[in-house]
Structures are given as C-alpha cells and as structure tokens.
Amino acid sequence: MSPVLSGQRTWRTPLIGRNGAVGANHPLATQAGLDILRAGGNAVDAAAAISLTLGVVEPHMSGLGGDGFYHVLMGGTGQIYNGCGFAPAAATAAEYAGGMDVTGPRSVSVPGTLGGIAAMHKAHGKLPWARLFEAAIEHARFGFGASPHYVNFATENAPRFDDAARKTFSAPLIASLIRQENLARTLEEIAADGVETFYRGALAKRIAGHGTLITEADLAAYHPEVQTPIAITYRGWDIRQTPPNSTGFCTLQMLKMLERFDLATLSPADRVHIMVEAKKRAFLDRERYGADPRFESVPVDMLLSDANIDTHMAAISMAHAAEPSLLDAASVEADTTYFCVIDRDGNAVSGIQSINNAFGSGSMAGDTGILLNNRMAYWHLAPHHPNRLVPGKRVRHTMNAAMILKDGKLHAVLGTPGADNQVQVNFQIISALLDDNDHAQAAVERPRWTSSQPGQGANWPHGGDFTLTIEDGFGPTVLADLERRGHKLNITPPLGGPCAMNVITIADNNLRIAGSDPRRDGWAGVY
C-alpha cells in the first residue's frame, strides 16, 4: 500500500529516493550516513557513522558517554544490539539513601553506546571500522556551528557544566563554532585501536574515576547483548520493537488496544481519547514490569496477550478520562537522539541513543573529551520496584526503536527522542502511517499529544500529573470535546509539542520516502 502523496500539505516536502535514505536529528549526521552509503557501505556502516557523528554535533543528546539500542534488519533477519550500560558495582541503594543524583559525577552509569555500535558493525559491517569515524573526527577537530536549538540547550544547562564542559560547550550565539579537540583525539584512538581500548585498554584507564563511581573493573565487565525483537500483528502489519530493558512493549500494547476499534466510525475526538486512555493503561504495566530481564521477570508474552488487553479495555470509558496513578501501580524529557537508515538492498537500522538529560551529567571524563551520561537518575529506590537500583543492573529505558513489516518485507523504520513521550508519539505515527495512509512527512507533522501520570517521570524523583499536552492543530472542537470528558489540557502552538521524529517508508515501487520533524534540528536525506 503506497501512501497518498496528493492533498497532504506539509511544512517540509517528503524526500524520495531510489537507492537509500537516512533520517537523523542533525543534518551533518544525515550527510555522514549518506556519504557512507554512497561509498558502498550498508545500513549498519551508515548507522555507525551517524551514531558517532551525532555524538559530536549533537553532544547535548548522545555520545560515547551514553547508551543506545540498535534495531538491525539484515537480509530479512532482525536483531537488537543492546548498547545499554549498567549501574557501577559501588552504586548501591545505601549509597544513594538520600535520593538519586540527577547531575554531576555521581549520576553517571557505565556507558554502553560504543559497545553496541561495535557489536553491530562486527556482525554486519562492510567498510573498515576506521572509515566510520572520519566525519565525527572532522567535526570534532574543526568544529560545527551551533544551531538555535543548541544555543537554547547550552544556555539552559550551563549551570550544570563542570569546567571542561563549560569551556567546550558554551555557545552564546547562533553559529558559534563548537570545537572538541580532546574528543577528536579520543575518536582517533578508538578508530585505530578498536572498541577494546574504551572498555579494557588504555582509554578505559582515563575514563574511570573523575568523581564517578565507575572503575576500570566496571568498564571491563561491560558487554553488549544481542536480543530478538518483540512483535505484534496490527491490522495485518508486523510491528517490531526493542525488548526490555526497553519499554517498547508499551507501544505494542497501545496498538493492540487501538486495533479493537473501527477508526472509520469514530470522531476525531473519540480517536484521541481512546489513544490517550490506551496509553494510560499501558503505562500501568510499564510501572509494574518494566525492568532489566536479567534481574527481574518481565512477562512480555503476558503483557501482549489478548487476555491482558481485554482487562485494559474493560477499564476504558468512552465518556470519561481516567486518572490511574503510576504511584499505585509501582507498589505492586530527558533527552535522546534517534536515527534511521535504509540501504539500496532494503537492509535497515532503527537506532536510538542518549546521555539522558541535555548534556547528561554535565561532567567530562578527564581529558578524553567524553561527556558522561546522567542515567543513574532513572533508577527507583523503593525496595519492591522492578526498576530498583542494583549494581550491575541495566536501568529501565524509555528508548525504543520501531520497524514495520508486511509479509516479511520492510515497510517503515521510525522513532524519536523524548523520554516518556517516545512510545506515545511512535504510537501516533504508526497509526497515521497504517490507518490513514499518510506519507512519512505528513505523519511526522500531524498534530500530536502526550499524556502524563503521577509517578511517570523517568528521572528521579519520578514526578508527573494528569496533564494532556496537546497541539492546537487538532482544532477547537476536538479540544473542547476532550475537556468535556475530563482531560486536563495543556495546549501548545502548532508544531510546539515534544519529540523529534524521523521516518523512512518504502513504497510499493521500492522508492524510499523520508520525513523529518520540523520541531527540532533533524533532517532527512535520500539518493
């Protein structure tokens, strides 16, 4: 089913190419991916180059000091390269008895991004490892220009910077040149010596310490995990997602609830209401079960079962907005970046990576130029919470990277940064692509909503309320109807909502259609 391209007016035009497509949250990263594809690299090669480049030109969102999930489809076979680190051995609940640190060195967990990228490339890459670093090294050494969004993030987060971060990332003006010479040298070292130097070599000795709880032994203990995607069938489409410790299962649950409705018979307000209520129910399960499956039981089959969906459906009222608190469930924006690639052979990567909050911990790892994450802020301390802090455990992640297939053939890759908003917005985009036959750019630019619940906040102390943030592009009739049902609206201007989607679809004639979100710095490219 090809999308309807006529009659859909968008701020940006959909980009259409024959051979390949890339979407990333910075134009220089998109260009790096396209250059790799043109040089004969495959989707995995391009994804690695994009990942490394984003860590340089979008340092407030991701980098070598963070985590990532890389959803790979090669030759029709899907695998997840889980590049998530874990809590250091010294990071016990007693160590944080007064509450989790949300910034500074004690908020840093063991980084896993580079391990995930390296494992993905070792399994599937075509081009030499060092080739993938060229764009990242160039932009680190010679600099990139600060965008308006970058300036806003740098200004807002400057009070959290240590001296090295302040010197590197301060940018009072648009087009300020951001140079990272220490990071360029570190990238050259990894390009020459491989991933082992980061975790078990000379570089590891320089990363450990600096006020963090990370030791050389913690870095040496890290190994990425290869996982199988989780999946459902939605109206005949195969929807694949990242498994726990990701909470991608929430998007699948929401779709299974939405599938129970004939959308053609619903009003626009009915549709929004149903989708919001489905989100609230899925997030109850996120709080009950979302965790590292190496430490906790995460019953994915039960969570996606018809019986569980029946239970959730019985609790949804068409007339009234429910207010289920996640604080009760637990007793039984954060910032990220997303990218996607499809190569000429139909191989694909849906990748997402993060250092948690903008500029992560605000702390650099000595003279390495590596800005460290503040992922420790995601932990819970309640003794019976599935996401409770345990040394060596991977924290529950909001990051998720989706794919859509039909009859075994790839149809779309999509995703977004946005912490708790990610699975909600992915849910809306998938429905727009499949239920409304939107093209990629039209789906991205649709008005969107995001729902909050008490206890939902990913970061300590895990706040939230019953606000429904919604763009006013839905129109006054829909907004008034939602308010009558009890939704507490926070109305934003058009394109004023959260997240920064990138979507690539494949049309029936095999052309690639790419869409990127005008809400932030992302851009797509095709050839």
C-alpha positions in Angstrom: 0.0 0.0 0.0 1.7 3.2 -1.2 1.0 6.4 0.7 -1.3 9.1 -0.6 1.0 11.8 -1.7 -1.5 14.2 -3.2 -3.5 16.6 -1.0 -1.3 16.4 2.1 0.2 19.8 2.7 3.3 19.8 4.9 5.9 22.4 6.1 8.6 20.2 4.6 8.3 18.1 1.5 8.8 14.3 1.7 12.1 13.3 0.3 12.0 10.5 -2.2 15.0 8.4 -3.4 15.7 5.2 -5.3 18.8 3.8 -3.6 18.8 4.7 0.1 17.6 7.1 2.8 18.7 8.4 6.1 17.0 10.4 8.8 18.9 11.8 11.8 18.5 14.6 14.3 21.3 16.8 12.8 21.9 17.5 9.1 25.7 16.8 9.4 24.9 13.3 10.8 22.5 12.7 7.9 25.2 13.7 5.5 27.7 11.4 7.2 25.3 8.5 6.7 24.6 9.3 3.1 28.3 9.5 2.4 28.9 6.1 3.8 26.0 4.6 1.7 27.4 6.3 -1.5 30.9 4.9 -0.6 29.5 1.3 -0.8 28.7 0.9 2.9 25.5 -0.8 4.0 22.9 0.3 6.5 24.9 -0.8 9.5 28.0 1.1 8.3 25.9 4.2 7.8 24.3 3.8 11.2 27.6 3.6 13.0 28.9 6.7 11.2 25.6 8.5 12.1 25.8 7.5 15.7 29.4 8.6 16.1 28.8 11.9 14.3 25.7 12.7 16.4 27.8 12.3 19.5 29.9 15.2 18.1 27.4 17.5 16.5 24.5 16.9 18.9 26.5 16.4 22.2 23.6 17.5 24.3 21.7 14.4 23.3 24.1 11.5 22.9 27.7 10.4 22.6 30.4 7.9 23.7 29.4 8.5 27.3 25.8 7.2 26.9 23.6 4.3 25.9 21.8 3.0 22.9 19.6 0.4 21.2 20.3 -0.5 17.5 17.5 -2.4 15.8 19.0 -4.1 12.7 17.3 -5.8 9.8 19.8 -7.5 7.5 18.7 -10.0 4.8 15.2 -10.1 6.4 16.5 -11.1 9.9 16.0 -8.7 12.8 18.3 -8.3 15.8 18.6 -5.8 18.6 22.1 -4.7 19.6 21.6 -3.6 23.2 24.2 -0.9 23.9 23.0 -0.1 27.4 25.4 0.1 30.3 24.7 -0.7 33.9 25.0 0.6 37.5 28.6 0.5 38.8 29.4 -2.0 41.4 29.6 0.7 44.1 26.2 2.1 43.2 24.1 0.5 45.9 20.7 1.8 47.2 22.5 2.6 50.5 25.0 4.8 48.6 22.0 6.9 47.4 19.9 6.7 50.5 19.1 10.4 50.3 17.9 10.1 46.7 19.4 9.6 43.3 21.8 12.2 42.0 20.4 13.7 38.8 23.5 15.6 37.7 27.2 15.6 38.3 29.7 12.7 38.5 27.6 10.5 40.9 24.8 10.5 38.3 27.0 8.6 35.8 26.4 4.9 34.9 28.7 2.7 32.8 28.3 3.8 29.1 27.3 1.2 26.5 26.8 3.0 23.2 30.2 2.3 21.7 29.9 -1.4 22.6 26.6 -1.7 20.9 27.8 0.1 17.7 30.9 -2.1 17.6 29.0 -5.4 18.0 26.6 -4.3 15.3 29.4 -3.4 12.9 31.4 -6.6 13.7 28.4 -8.7 12.8 27.2 -6.9 9.7 29.5 -4.1 8.6 31.2 -3.9 5.2 33.5 -0.9 5.4 36.6 -0.8 7.7 36.0 0.3 11.3 38.2 3.4 11.0 36.3 4.7 7.9 33.2 5.1 10.0 34.9 7.7 12.3 36.0 10.1 9.6 33.1 12.6 9.7 32.9 12.5 13.5 36.7 13.3 13.8 36.4 16.1 11.3 33.6 17.8 13.0 35.2 17.3 16.4 38.5 18.8 15.3 37.4 21.6 13.1 34.0 22.3 14.8 30.4 22.7 13.9 28.1 25.7 14.0 25.6 26.0 17.0 22.0 25.9 15.9 19.3 27.9 17.7 18.2 24.7 19.5 21.8 24.0 20.5 22.2 27.5 21.9 19.0 27.2 23.9 20.1 23.8 25.4 23.6 25.1 26.2 22.3 28.2 27.9 19.7 26.4 30.0 22.1 23.7 31.1 25.3 25.8 31.6 24.9 25.8 35.4 25.4 22.0 35.4 28.6 22.1 33.5 32.0 21.3 35.0 34.9 23.4 33.9 35.8 21.3 30.9 32.2 21.1 29.7 31.7 24.8 30.2 34.8 25.6 28.1 33.8 23.2 25.4 30.0 23.6 25.0 29.2 27.2 25.9 27.6 28.9 22.9 26.0 32.3 23.4 25.3 32.9 19.7 23.9 31.1 16.8 26.7 29.8 14.5 29.2 29.8 17.4 31.9 27.3 16.4 32.0 24.3 18.8 35.3 22.5 18.6 36.2 19.4 20.6 39.9 18.6 20.1 40.2 16.2 23.0 37.2 14.2 21.7 38.8 14.2 18.2 42.0 12.6 19.7 39.8 10.0 21.6 37.9 9.2 18.4 41.2 8.7 16.5 42.4 6.3 19.3 39.2 4.2 19.1 39.3 4.2 15.3 42.9 2.9 15.4 42.8 0.6 18.4 39.1 -0.6 18.3 36.4 -0.8 20.9 38.6 -2.7 23.4 40.6 0.4 24.3 37.4 2.0 25.6 36.4 -0.9 27.9 39.6 -2.8 28.7 42.5 -0.8 27.4 44.4 2.5 27.7 41.4 4.7 27.2 39.4 2.8 29.9 42.1 3.9 32.4 41.5 7.5 31.5 37.6 7.2 31.6 37.3 5.6 35.0 37.1 7.8 38.1 36.9 11.6 37.9 34.4 11.7 40.8 32.1 9.0 39.3 31.6 5.6 40.8 32.8 3.9 37.6 36.0 1.8 37.9 38.2 0.1 35.4 36.6 -3.2 36.5 33.1 -1.8 35.8 34.2 -0.9 32.2 35.9 -4.3 31.7 32.7 -6.1 32.8 30.6 -4.4 30.1 29.5 -6.5 27.1 26.6 -5.6 24.7 23.7 -8.0 24.4 22.2 -9.3 21.1 18.4 -9.6 21.5 15.4 -10.7 19.4 12.8 -8.0 18.6 9.4 -8.3 20.2 6.4 -8.0 17.9 2.7 -8.0 17.3 0.4 -8.0 14.3 -1.6 -4.8 13.9 -4.3 -4.9 11.2 -2.1 -7.3 9.2 1.2 -5.4 9.7 4.1 -6.8 11.6 5.2 -4.2 14.2 8.6 -4.9 15.8 10.0 -3.2 18.8 13.0 -3.3 21.2 12.6 -5.7 24.1 13.2 -5.0 27.8 15.1 -3.3 29.4 13.4 -1.0 26.8 9.8 -0.2 27.3 8.9 -0.7 23.6 6.3 -3.2 24.7 4.1 -0.2 25.7 3.7 0.9 22.1 2.7 -2.6 21.1 0.1 -2.7 23.9 -1.4 0.6 22.8 -1.7 -0.6 19.2 -3.4 -3.8 20.3 -6.0 -1.7 22.2 -6.5 0.6 19.3 -7.0 -2.4 17.0 -10.2 -3.2 18.8 -11.8 -0.1 17.3 -13.1 0.7 13.8 -11.5 4.1 13.4 -13.7 5.0 10.4 -16.7 5.1 12.8 -15.1 7.4 15.3 -15.0 11.1 15.6 -11.5 12.8 15.8 -12.1 13.5 19.5 -13.1 9.8 20.1 -9.8 8.7 18.4 -7.6 10.9 20.6 -9.5 10.0 23.7 -9.1 6.2 23.0 -5.4 6.5 22.3 -4.7 8.6 25.4 -6.6 6.1 27.6 -4.8 3.2 26.0 -1.5 4.9 26.8 -2.5 5.3 30.5 -3.3 1.6 30.7 0.0 0.6 29.1 2.0 2.7 31.4 0.5 0.9 34.4 2.1 -2.2 33.1 5.3 -0.3 32.4 5.5 0.6 36.1 4.6 -2.9 37.2 7.0 -4.9 35.0 9.5 -2.6 33.1 13.0 -3.7 34.1 16.2 -5.5 33.2 15.1 -9.1 32.4 18.4 -10.3 33.6 17.4 -9.3 37.1 13.6 -9.3 37.1 10.8 -11.3 35.5 9.3 -9.3 32.6 6.4 -11.3 31.2 6.3 -9.9 27.7 4.0 -12.7 26.3 1.5 -12.0 29.1 1.8 -8.2 28.6 1.0 -8.6 24.9 -1.7 -11.3 25.3 -5.3 -10.8 24.3 -6.4 -11.6 27.9 -4.3 -8.7 29.3 -5.6 -6.4 26.6 -9.1 -7.5 27.5 -8.5 -6.4 31.1 -7.2 -3.0 30.0 -10.1 -2.5 27.5 -12.7 -3.1 30.2 -11.3 -0.2 32.2 -11.6 2.3 29.3 -14.6 4.6 29.3 -15.6 6.5 26.1 -17.2 9.2 28.2 -14.6 10.0 30.8 -10.9 10.4 31.1 -9.5 8.0 33.7 -6.8 9.0 36.2 -4.8 5.9 37.0 -1.7 6.9 39.1 1.5 5.1 38.4 2.5 5.6 42.1 -0.2 3.0 42.9 1.0 0.7 40.2 4.5 0.8 41.3 3.6 -0.6 44.7 2.6 -4.0 43.3 12.4 14.8 28.9 15.0 13.7 29.3 16.9 14.0 26.0 17.9 11.5 23.4 18.5 11.2 19.7 17.1 8.9 17.0 18.2 8.0 13.5 17.2 5.5 10.8 18.8 4.2 7.6 17.6 2.0 4.7 20.2 1.0 2.1 19.8 0.0 -1.5 19.3 -3.7 -0.6 16.5 -3.0 1.8 18.6 -3.5 4.9 17.8 -1.1 7.7 18.8 0.2 11.2 16.4 1.9 13.6 18.8 3.4 16.2 18.3 5.4 19.3 20.9 6.7 21.8 21.1 9.0 24.7 23.1 10.5 27.6 19.7 11.1 29.4 19.2 14.8 30.1 20.5 17.5 27.9 24.3 17.4 28.2 23.9 14.4 30.5 25.7 14.8 33.8 27.4 17.9 32.7 30.7 16.2 33.6 33.6 15.3 31.3 35.8 12.1 31.7 39.1 13.9 32.4 40.9 14.9 29.2 39.1 12.4 26.9 36.5 14.9 25.7 33.8 12.4 26.5 30.7 14.0 28.1 29.2 11.5 30.5 25.6 10.5 31.0 23.4 11.0 34.0 21.5 7.8 33.5 21.6 6.9 37.3 18.8 9.4 37.6 16.5 6.8 36.0 16.6 4.4 39.0 14.0 3.8 41.6 14.9 3.2 45.3 11.7 1.6 46.6 12.7 -1.9 47.6 10.0 -3.7 45.7 10.0 -1.6 42.5 11.0 -3.7 39.4 13.3 -0.8 38.4 15.0 -0.6 41.8 18.8 0.1 41.8 21.0 -2.9 41.9 24.8 -2.9 41.0 25.3 -4.4 37.6 21.7 -4.0 36.6 20.6 -2.1 33.5 18.1 0.6 34.2 14.6 0.6 32.6 14.8 2.7 29.4 12.3 4.8 27.7 14.3 4.4 24.5 12.7 2.3 21.8 13.3 1.8 18.1 10.5 0.5 15.9 10.1 -1.1 12.5 7.1 -2.1 10.4 7.0 -5.0 8.0 4.3 -6.5 5.8 4.5 -10.1 4.6 8.2 -10.2 5.6 9.1 -7.1 3.6 10.2 -3.9 5.3 7.7 -1.0 5.2 9.0 1.6 7.7 11.6 2.5 10.3 10.7 5.2 12.7 11.5 6.7 16.1 12.1 9.7 18.2 13.8 11.1 21.3 11.6 12.3 24.1 11.8 10.2 27.3 8.3 9.1 28.4 6.9 10.7 25.3 8.7 8.4 22.9 6.4 5.4 22.9 3.3 7.7 22.9 4.4 9.6 19.8 5.6 6.4 18.0 2.1 5.0 18.6 0.5 8.0 16.9 2.9 7.9 14.0 2.4 4.2 13.3 -1.4 4.8 13.3 -1.1 7.7 10.9 1.1 5.6 8.5 -1.1 2.5 8.6 -4.6 3.7 9.5 -4.6 6.9 7.5 -2.1 6.0 4.8 0.0 9.2 5.5 3.3 9.6 3.7 6.3 9.9 6.1 6.4 13.7 6.3 2.7 14.1 6.7 2.7 11.6 9.6 5.6 13.4 11.3 3.8 16.8 11.1 0.4 15.6 12.3 -0.7 17.4 15.5 0.4 15.3 18.5 -0.4 14.8 22.1 1.5 13.4 25.1 0.0 12.2 28.4 1.4 12.4 31.9 0.5 10.5 35.0 1.7 10.8 38.6 4.9 8.8 39.1 5.6 8.7 35.3 8.6 10.9 35.2 11.7 8.9 34.1 14.1 10.9 36.2 14.2 11.0 40.0 12.0 11.8 41.9 9.7 10.5 39.1 7.0 13.2 39.2 4.0 13.7 36.9 0.4 14.7 36.9 -2.7 14.2 34.8 -1.9 16.8 32.1 -2.6 16.1 28.4 -0.2 18.2 26.4 -1.7 18.7 23.0 -1.1 20.8 19.9 -3.8 23.2 19.0 -3.7 21.9 15.4 -6.4 19.4 16.5 -8.9 22.3 16.4 -11.2 23.9 18.9 -14.0 21.3 18.5 -11.7 18.4 19.4 -10.1 20.2 22.3 -13.4 21.2 23.8 -14.7 17.7 23.5 -11.7 16.3 25.3 -12.1 18.8 28.1 -15.7 17.8 28.5 -14.5 14.2 29.0 -12.3 15.4 31.9 -8.9 15.7 30.1 -6.8 18.4 31.7 -5.3 20.1 28.6 -2.0 22.0 28.2 -2.4 23.4 24.7 0.7 24.2 22.7 1.0 26.0 19.3 1.3 24.1 16.0 4.5 22.0 16.0 5.0 23.1 19.6 4.7 19.6 21.1 7.6 17.3 22.1 9.7 14.8 20.3 11.6 14.9 17.0 10.5 12.1 14.7 12.4 10.6 11.8 10.5 8.2 9.5 11.5 6.3 6.3 9.0 4.2 4.4 9.3 2.1 1.3 6.6 2.5 -1.3 5.2 -0.3 -3.4 7.6 0.6 -6.3 10.5 0.3 -3.8 11.2 4.1 -3.6 12.2 5.4 -0.2 10.2 8.2 1.3 11.8 10.1 4.2 10.3 12.5 6.6 11.9 14.6 9.4 10.5 16.6 12.2 10.5 20.4 11.9 10.1 20.6 15.7 13.9 20.3 16.2 17.2 20.1 14.2 16.5 16.8 12.4 16.8 16.4 8.7 16.4 13.5 6.2 18.4 12.7 3.1 17.9 10.4 0.1 19.8 9.4 -3.0 
